[in-house]
Amino acid sequence: MGWARRAQAVRRALPGSYESLFHRIGMPRFELDLRSLGEAAGALREPRLERAIGVLYLPATERGSHYFGAILPWQFDP
């Protein structure tokens, strides 16, 4: 039995999350090279929430099931 695919609206980002921070910049799209920011990456080195949206989106449990703590510049590289 498969799941029917459908588009679903996603709630606004939680305050204090990386997503919220990037929305406040006001640019619809941008590229951010985390390796070349030097001291300008200060705000990005603070632990913040990051939202992961996967196949199953559960708005009722979003904070507990879709957000995790992250430090963006160090998320993938040690």
TABELSUL-V582077 format. One record per helix or strand. SS is the DSSP state (a for helix, b for strand). FROM is the first residue (numbers start at 0). TO is the last residue. If there is no record, write none. Layout:
ss->SS from->FROM to->TO
ss->SS from->FROM to->TO
This chain:
ss->b from->16 to->16
ss->a from->17 to->24
ss->a from->33 to->35
ss->a from->37 to->44
ss->b from->47 to->50
ss->a from->58 to->65
ss->b from->66 to->69
ss->a from->71 to->73
